[in-house]
Amino acid sequence: SRLLNPQRYIEQRRQEIQREQERRLHRHSRLQTSITSTDNIALIANEASRIAPPSYNQTMGLVDENEERQAALAEHLRLAG
């Protein structure tokens, strides 16, 4: 039917695509309204898990100046590229 009546095929296909886009948009707007604080907490926890865990000295409450210098140097080098 695509070859016999290309105009009709194009029109039907366009309508299918439009319906699919409307469905997707509707689903997306429903998801947006269902986002709750628990989702936000999960996002924050996920973000925090990407940050390096505290060192042994930090965990024990000890301040190691050398370690802080190393961290500052690493950050400086990271920013400098």
VMD Tcl script that builds the backbone (N, CA, C; Angstrom):
set m [mol new atoms 243]
animate dup $m
set s [atomselect $m all]
$s set {name element resname resid chain x y z} {
  {N N SER 1 A 0.833 -1.206 0.000}
  {CA C SER 1 A 0.000 0.000 0.000}
  {C C SER 1 A 0.865 1.252 0.000}
  {N N ARG 2 A 2.084 1.109 0.499}
  {CA C ARG 2 A 2.988 2.247 0.532}
  {C C ARG 2 A 3.308 2.726 -0.879}
  {N N LEU 3 A 3.524 1.765 -1.775}
  {CA C LEU 3 A 3.876 2.131 -3.146}
  {C C LEU 3 A 2.658 2.526 -3.965}
  {N N LEU 4 A 1.519 1.879 -3.694}
  {CA C LEU 4 A 0.316 2.170 -4.466}
  {C C LEU 4 A -0.237 3.556 -4.166}
  {N N ASN 5 A -0.170 3.950 -2.884}
  {CA C ASN 5 A -0.740 5.240 -2.511}
  {C C ASN 5 A 0.197 5.945 -1.518}
  {N N PRO 6 A 1.295 6.486 -2.021}
  {CA C PRO 6 A 2.300 7.065 -1.117}
  {C C PRO 6 A 1.772 8.224 -0.280}
  {N N GLN 7 A 0.884 9.025 -0.844}
  {CA C GLN 7 A 0.343 10.179 -0.127}
  {C C GLN 7 A -0.397 9.718 1.131}
  {N N ARG 8 A -1.232 8.688 0.967}
  {CA C ARG 8 A -2.012 8.179 2.091}
  {C C ARG 8 A -1.095 7.534 3.132}
  {N N TYR 9 A -0.113 6.803 2.642}
  {CA C TYR 9 A 0.840 6.153 3.546}
  {C C TYR 9 A 1.570 7.203 4.398}
  {N N ILE 10 A 2.022 8.265 3.744}
  {CA C ILE 10 A 2.746 9.335 4.445}
  {C C ILE 10 A 1.844 9.967 5.498}
  {N N GLU 11 A 0.608 10.219 5.143}
  {CA C GLU 11 A -0.340 10.834 6.078}
  {C C GLU 11 A -0.597 9.918 7.279}
  {N N GLN 12 A -0.814 8.626 7.021}
  {CA C GLN 12 A -1.053 7.681 8.121}
  {C C GLN 12 A 0.166 7.590 9.040}
  {N N ARG 13 A 1.317 7.530 8.421}
  {CA C ARG 13 A 2.563 7.428 9.201}
  {C C ARG 13 A 2.753 8.670 10.068}
  {N N ARG 14 A 2.458 9.833 9.498}
  {CA C ARG 14 A 2.581 11.090 10.240}
  {C C ARG 14 A 1.661 11.091 11.450}
  {N N GLN 15 A 0.418 10.594 11.243}
  {CA C GLN 15 A -0.539 10.532 12.348}
  {C C GLN 15 A -0.077 9.558 13.430}
  {N N GLU 16 A 0.473 8.419 13.012}
  {CA C GLU 16 A 0.987 7.446 13.992}
  {C C GLU 16 A 2.084 8.073 14.847}
  {N N ILE 17 A 2.997 8.753 14.178}
  {CA C ILE 17 A 4.114 9.378 14.889}
  {C C ILE 17 A 3.595 10.440 15.854}
  {N N GLN 18 A 2.629 11.226 15.392}
  {CA C GLN 18 A 2.063 12.277 16.236}
  {C C GLN 18 A 1.383 11.675 17.465}
  {N N ARG 19 A 0.612 10.588 17.262}
  {CA C ARG 19 A -0.046 9.929 18.398}
  {C C ARG 19 A 0.984 9.412 19.396}
  {N N GLU 20 A 2.047 8.814 18.879}
  {CA C GLU 20 A 3.101 8.275 19.749}
  {C C GLU 20 A 3.761 9.394 20.553}
  {N N GLN 21 A 4.014 10.527 19.897}
  {CA C GLN 21 A 4.627 11.660 20.596}
  {C C GLN 21 A 3.698 12.199 21.677}
  {N N GLU 22 A 2.401 12.268 21.384}
  {CA C GLU 22 A 1.442 12.747 22.379}
  {C C GLU 22 A 1.384 11.800 23.570}
  {N N ARG 23 A 1.409 10.485 23.276}
  {CA C ARG 23 A 1.411 9.495 24.360}
  {C C ARG 23 A 2.642 9.668 25.242}
  {N N ARG 24 A 3.797 9.836 24.593}
  {CA C ARG 24 A 5.052 9.989 25.327}
  {C C ARG 24 A 5.020 11.252 26.183}
  {N N LEU 25 A 4.507 12.334 25.617}
  {CA C LEU 25 A 4.423 13.601 26.334}
  {C C LEU 25 A 3.507 13.463 27.543}
  {N N HIS 26 A 2.374 12.791 27.343}
  {CA C HIS 26 A 1.411 12.581 28.423}
  {C C HIS 26 A 2.050 11.764 29.542}
  {N N ARG 27 A 2.755 10.698 29.163}
  {CA C ARG 27 A 3.413 9.831 30.144}
  {C C ARG 27 A 4.452 10.639 30.914}
  {N N HIS 28 A 5.211 11.472 30.206}
  {CA C HIS 28 A 6.258 12.278 30.835}
  {C C HIS 28 A 5.652 13.260 31.840}
  {N N SER 29 A 4.544 13.903 31.466}
  {CA C SER 29 A 3.934 14.871 32.379}
  {C C SER 29 A 3.365 14.170 33.606}
  {N N ARG 30 A 2.861 12.934 33.422}
  {CA C ARG 30 A 2.383 12.160 34.575}
  {C C ARG 30 A 3.541 11.828 35.506}
  {N N LEU 31 A 4.690 11.478 34.927}
  {CA C LEU 31 A 5.856 11.148 35.751}
  {C C LEU 31 A 6.334 12.376 36.520}
  {N N GLN 32 A 6.321 13.529 35.862}
  {CA C GLN 32 A 6.777 14.751 36.514}
  {C C GLN 32 A 5.958 15.040 37.764}
  {N N THR 33 A 4.637 14.845 37.677}
  {CA C THR 33 A 3.790 15.166 38.822}
  {C C THR 33 A 3.937 14.142 39.937}
  {N N SER 34 A 4.440 12.930 39.615}
  {CA C SER 34 A 4.542 11.899 40.646}
  {C C SER 34 A 5.886 11.905 41.370}
  {N N ILE 35 A 6.766 12.836 41.004}
  {CA C ILE 35 A 8.061 12.899 41.694}
  {C C ILE 35 A 7.832 13.404 43.115}
  {N N THR 36 A 8.375 12.661 44.079}
  {CA C THR 36 A 8.186 13.014 45.490}
  {C C THR 36 A 9.530 13.267 46.133}
  {N N SER 37 A 9.497 13.601 47.428}
  {CA C SER 37 A 10.744 13.868 48.142}
  {C C SER 37 A 11.607 12.616 48.226}
  {N N THR 38 A 10.986 11.425 48.229}
  {CA C THR 38 A 11.798 10.197 48.286}
  {C C THR 38 A 12.641 10.069 47.023}
  {N N ASP 39 A 12.094 10.496 45.885}
  {CA C ASP 39 A 12.874 10.470 44.647}
  {C C ASP 39 A 14.053 11.433 44.766}
  {N N ASN 40 A 13.782 12.595 45.362}
  {CA C ASN 40 A 14.852 13.576 45.525}
  {C C ASN 40 A 15.931 13.037 46.445}
  {N N ILE 41 A 15.517 12.352 47.519}
  {CA C ILE 41 A 16.485 11.760 48.447}
  {C C ILE 41 A 17.328 10.720 47.717}
  {N N ALA 42 A 16.674 9.915 46.888}
  {CA C ALA 42 A 17.399 8.897 46.129}
  {C C ALA 42 A 18.409 9.555 45.190}
  {N N LEU 43 A 18.009 10.667 44.569}
  {CA C LEU 43 A 18.924 11.376 43.671}
  {C C LEU 43 A 20.126 11.912 44.442}
  {N N ILE 44 A 19.854 12.467 45.633}
  {CA C ILE 44 A 20.937 13.021 46.448}
  {C C ILE 44 A 21.874 11.905 46.897}
  {N N ALA 45 A 21.301 10.766 47.331}
  {CA C ALA 45 A 22.119 9.633 47.768}
  {C C ALA 45 A 22.972 9.121 46.617}
  {N N ASN 46 A 22.384 9.080 45.438}
  {CA C ASN 46 A 23.116 8.624 44.264}
  {C C ASN 46 A 24.273 9.573 43.965}
  {N N GLU 47 A 24.014 10.864 44.107}
  {CA C GLU 47 A 25.044 11.878 43.870}
  {C C GLU 47 A 26.166 11.715 44.893}
  {N N ALA 48 A 25.793 11.500 46.158}
  {CA C ALA 48 A 26.788 11.379 47.223}
  {C C ALA 48 A 27.659 10.151 47.032}
  {N N SER 49 A 27.109 9.097 46.465}
  {CA C SER 49 A 27.880 7.865 46.297}
  {C C SER 49 A 28.998 8.032 45.279}
  {N N ARG 50 A 28.919 9.075 44.452}
  {CA C ARG 50 A 29.980 9.311 43.474}
  {C C ARG 50 A 31.180 10.006 44.102}
  {N N ILE 51 A 30.956 10.639 45.268}
  {CA C ILE 51 A 32.033 11.339 45.959}
  {C C ILE 51 A 32.844 10.299 46.729}
  {N N ALA 52 A 34.164 10.479 46.778}
  {CA C ALA 52 A 35.020 9.511 47.469}
  {C C ALA 52 A 34.654 9.424 48.948}
  {N N PRO 53 A 34.717 8.221 49.525}
  {CA C PRO 53 A 34.420 8.069 50.954}
  {C C PRO 53 A 35.507 8.742 51.791}
  {N N PRO 54 A 35.224 9.044 53.052}
  {CA C PRO 54 A 36.229 9.701 53.891}
  {C C PRO 54 A 37.429 8.781 54.128}
  {N N SER 55 A 38.593 9.391 54.310}
  {CA C SER 55 A 39.796 8.600 54.577}
  {C C SER 55 A 39.742 8.071 56.005}
  {N N TYR 56 A 40.674 7.184 56.339}
  {CA C TYR 56 A 40.734 6.617 57.693}
  {C C TYR 56 A 40.909 7.730 58.720}
  {N N ASN 57 A 41.846 8.654 58.438}
  {CA C ASN 57 A 42.096 9.741 59.384}
  {C C ASN 57 A 40.866 10.619 59.572}
  {N N GLN 58 A 40.160 10.906 58.483}
  {CA C GLN 58 A 38.949 11.719 58.599}
  {C C GLN 58 A 37.896 10.981 59.409}
  {N N THR 59 A 37.804 9.670 59.198}
  {CA C THR 59 A 36.824 8.874 59.923}
  {C C THR 59 A 37.122 8.888 61.413}
  {N N MET 60 A 38.409 8.828 61.774}
  {CA C MET 60 A 38.811 8.792 63.176}
  {C C MET 60 A 38.869 10.190 63.790}
  {N N GLY 61 A 38.588 11.206 62.982}
  {CA C GLY 61 A 38.577 12.568 63.501}
  {C C GLY 61 A 39.970 13.174 63.602}
  {N N LEU 62 A 40.950 12.540 62.997}
  {CA C LEU 62 A 42.311 13.058 63.025}
  {C C LEU 62 A 42.518 13.972 61.825}
  {N N VAL 63 A 43.247 15.055 62.032}
  {CA C VAL 63 A 43.532 15.954 60.924}
  {C C VAL 63 A 44.965 15.714 60.481}
  {N N ASP 64 A 45.115 15.331 59.257}
  {CA C ASP 64 A 46.440 15.089 58.696}
  {C C ASP 64 A 46.721 16.207 57.694}
  {N N GLU 65 A 47.645 17.109 58.079}
  {CA C GLU 65 A 47.925 18.258 57.211}
  {C C GLU 65 A 48.449 17.818 55.851}
  {N N ASN 66 A 49.262 16.767 55.848}
  {CA C ASN 66 A 49.819 16.272 54.593}
  {C C ASN 66 A 48.691 15.787 53.680}
  {N N GLU 67 A 47.736 15.101 54.284}
  {CA C GLU 67 A 46.599 14.591 53.507}
  {C C GLU 67 A 45.786 15.750 52.924}
  {N N GLU 68 A 45.604 16.794 53.737}
  {CA C GLU 68 A 44.861 17.963 53.251}
  {C C GLU 68 A 45.620 18.651 52.120}
  {N N ARG 69 A 46.952 18.724 52.259}
  {CA C ARG 69 A 47.771 19.310 51.196}
  {C C ARG 69 A 47.635 18.498 49.913}
  {N N GLN 70 A 47.687 17.170 50.067}
  {CA C GLN 70 A 47.535 16.284 48.907}
  {C C GLN 70 A 46.185 16.513 48.222}
  {N N ALA 71 A 45.132 16.626 49.032}
  {CA C ALA 71 A 43.787 16.833 48.482}
  {C C ALA 71 A 43.708 18.175 47.756}
  {N N ALA 72 A 44.305 19.217 48.369}
  {CA C ALA 72 A 44.290 20.546 47.754}
  {C C ALA 72 A 45.067 20.534 46.436}
  {N N LEU 73 A 46.214 19.843 46.448}
  {CA C LEU 73 A 47.027 19.748 45.237}
  {C C LEU 73 A 46.273 19.000 44.140}
  {N N ALA 74 A 45.642 17.894 44.523}
  {CA C ALA 74 A 44.880 17.106 43.551}
  {C C ALA 74 A 43.758 17.945 42.941}
  {N N GLU 75 A 43.067 18.714 43.783}
  {CA C GLU 75 A 41.979 19.570 43.296}
  {C C GLU 75 A 42.529 20.646 42.353}
  {N N HIS 76 A 43.658 21.246 42.747}
  {CA C HIS 76 A 44.282 22.283 41.921}
  {C C HIS 76 A 44.668 21.722 40.550}
  {N N LEU 77 A 45.278 20.528 40.557}
  {CA C LEU 77 A 45.689 19.908 39.296}
  {C C LEU 77 A 44.481 19.538 38.442}
  {N N ARG 78 A 43.415 19.099 39.112}
  {CA C ARG 78 A 42.203 18.733 38.373}
  {C C ARG 78 A 41.622 19.964 37.676}
  {N N LEU 79 A 41.584 21.077 38.408}
  {CA C LEU 79 A 41.032 22.306 37.829}
  {C C LEU 79 A 41.937 22.859 36.729}
  {N N ALA 80 A 43.248 22.696 36.912}
  {CA C ALA 80 A 44.196 23.214 35.928}
  {C C ALA 80 A 44.166 22.392 34.638}
  {N N GLY 81 A 43.718 21.152 34.760}
  {CA C GLY 81 A 43.621 20.305 33.573}
  {C C GLY 81 A 44.911 19.569 33.353}
}
mol reanalyze $m
mol bondsrecalc $m
mol representation Tube
mol addrep $m
